[in-house]
Amino acid sequence: MPRPDEQESVVFDLVEGQGPDPAAGDARVHVDEAADDVPGRGPGRWSRPRGLSRRTWVVAAAVVTAALLTVTAVDLVRDHRRAELMRTSSIGLTSLAEPPTETWTVPFDVLAGQGDVSFDQEVVTMGGLLVVPPSSAQHFWVDASTGGTEPRPTGFEDVVAIEPGSGEVAWRVPLGERPDCGPTGFDASASTDTLVCVHGPDDAREVLVIAPDGTARTRSADLATGEQLFAGPGGTVVRTVRTGEPVGTVECDSSGECPPEAVAAGRDLLVTAEDAGTGVERWASTVEFDQDFAYGCQATYPSDTGSDTGPAIDPDAVTARAAVELVYVDGCGVSATFSLPGARLDQAGDGTTPRWVDELGSGRYAVDRSGMTTLVVDAAGEVVRTLDGSLRTDPSAPDAPDDIVFVTRPSGSGFEAVREDGSVAWTERSARDALLVGRDVVVVDRGNRLVGLDRTTGAELWTAGAEDLATMARLRTLTDGETVAAQYVPNDGAEGGMLVALDLATGERLWDVPMAGRAIAVDGHLVEITREGLRGLG
């Protein structure tokens, strides 16, 4: 006889319908199954439909549990993917489910004055960090002992990088006099791998190239007489110089006005883009003088006390500003917009009417010809599409399809939704503004109410009262893909703005919170820029 632990295994077969006979002794099962037949008595606690074995119930419970776990897992994956997608957008936040509350603060080195309600700070994102260069805004400080005034820039004195989730200062890079950094913007829409700054005294300007980790390298600007250097996009600097004989000094008339006709002639402008790190030329272009742009000749010059001496004419005045993939050059008698390869985009098409160029992303640009026609062009200036009216650049969620664009016609208010083939999908005539183009919903402002429209058909999906917002202006729109949050500020420029959140599916107002500063989204986090500094909200 084998030992007990060596006995062969005993196998039991569970066969449906062959359980023990209740009449033969399984009283519990007999009573439970019979309970339904007892007058005045409800089902037994252990009852189950006749004919289903214990094994069937175990299997069914496992299937239901697995289904619930699968649904939960799918929801978690979907939410995670949605949050990651929102992190890639300058209007995207990982969650707007709850009203935001303060989580961290970073004060500016120099605070804006109490009267500077409209103080604006340009920013850029680099590697998930919020990078804040010194502001170009100035506040005049009064010396109590002498009564003299001293202009000082507000904001940070250095280039400062902030981790938007924690408020930790990742790095600081000092700068010298009159810093000019780019690309930057006011709404965190500018993102770059290379921040370029030009700084230092007029006779010793330097170029500083900053990487996302805060490492920096510098070189001399090597400016010749009459040259100016500006930060450009894509790791470039833009060098400008007037060409030809000087036109001499032009004075304003006796009334102090400086009309464009006061400058009948001027010099052309040579614009050269260089690699910021090496100084190697990338492209060069000459912008001819045009009296239509002589409004850029007006200038005021501060006196020793900080006050302006009055209007004057500077025939060689020039400024340049870097966007993410564009550089705008303006000055006395000159105005031009260049792409990264150096194409003159403002002259796309026939090049005869004044126009403004906007970045659309993905290497596309909108060239607006005085509201009559919009040309969609590539970086080489080639026209890829023509639209009647002005192409709207309303805030668009990162999960919104791009098969429809929105165009304001020259002859009316509102806008039209235009398909890729040029046909009109639907028309909205009552809206004064569009808050958000979402995946399924377009949220528009009709004055005293906000309305959600089906993105494909334009059908009205919901209406939300907005009487308390009728006297305010929308400053910013943010979204997490399920909620839209719009920031409103008073029309008179006073303090007292608010951030209002609506459910995108229903239009229900979920919450609103006061917000005196400017709300931006950085790597999925909500940050407020105030006169005092930066404030993290979560």
Secondary structure, 3 states (H helix, E strand, C coil): CCCHHHCCCCCCCCCCCCCCCHHHCCHHHHHHHHHHHCCCCCCCCCCCCCCCCHHHHHHHHHHHHHHHHHHHHHHHHHHHHHHHHHHCCCCEECCCCCCCCEEEEEECCECCCCCCCCCCCCEEEECCEEEECCCCCEEEEECCCCCCEEEEECECCEEEEECCCCCCEEEEEECCCCCEEECCECCCCCECCCEEEEECCHHHCEEEEECCCCCEEEEECCCCCCCEEEECCCCEEEEEEEECCCCCCCCCCCCCCCCHHHCCCCCEEEEEEEECCCCCEEEEEEECCCHHHHHHHEEEEECCCCCEEEEEECCCCEEEEECCCEEEEEECCEEEEEECCCCEHHHCCCCCCCCEEEEEECCEEEEEECCCEEEEECCCCCEEEEEECEECCCCECCCCCCCEEEEECCCCCCEEEEECCCCEEEEECCCCEEEEECCCEEEEECCCEEEEEECCCCCEEEEEECHHHCCEEEEEEEECCCEEEEEEEECCCCCCCEEEEEECCCCCEEEEEECCCEEEEECEEEEEECCCEEEEEC
